[in-house]
Amino acid sequence: MRNLKLQIGVIVTALAVVASAQSPRPVRKTSAVSTSPAATTSAFAAAATTNVTLRNDLTWIFGGKQQRGWYLYDLLIGKTLDTKQEPITTNFAASVASWQKRRGIRADGVLDQDALMAMVSQWQGNRLKNRAAATPDQLLTAPPSDFYDPSRAEELRQVERSTYAAYKEMLAAAIDDLKLARTSSYLKIISSYRSREYQEDLRRKSPNAGSAGLAVNNSPHFTGRALDLYVGGDPVDTKDANRAIQVNTPAYRWLVQNAERFGFRPYFYEPWHWEYVK
Ligand SMILES: [Zn+2]
């Protein structure tokens, strides 16, 4: 009898918990369980837990090099998913699932290797398509003050004309939004147009840069439409620790949210590298 009372007590308590959990929910005209926020939460709770691990530990290959985790790309991923949710949340997992569905891949909300590679290929597909080398008439020589290193030689200060105009517009907006001092190095140009000869020279000096580093055959820098911009840290170092600094600077965060408006798109792997695609 005592046991039965206890059981009834437990059941009553359980019902009360269920009732109180349900009561704050908005009353919906349809009873489609799968669309309620609570149902979404439970469906993607496991995916969110897996994402927490994969964010730091997923092993994948890019540019012939083993990569670890996707935390360096949190911002770009959020932009692609059109969500401001933290990567560890169930809502983020739900956004991953919606994106996976649109891409026609398994929509489980887990940002695993397949999903990440699909996202990388989407990003890479958004880059500059025409990689024809710039002709001299398409280039102008930008003033030293636009450069991270103002002592940079004149022939290394060339930029494709429309790219330069768009860059100046974007820079003005960034200076305004970020309240950058005129003396700030942020978003100054590190490198712009590079001739094939110059690029080959760079490769000779740094033969181990690998395919994720300096492009061998058709660098977007040949077009004069690729700009390496200073976003903090060591200007163009792909080490994870350096990129972790760069992807958290206000300058980089601003670019991710705003560069597209000015026609610039990122190279996900190099936070400093932006291409004018208009
Ligand atoms: Zn570059």
Residues whose N, C-alpha, C, O or C-beta is under 5 A from the ligand:
A	BS01	ZN	D228 H273
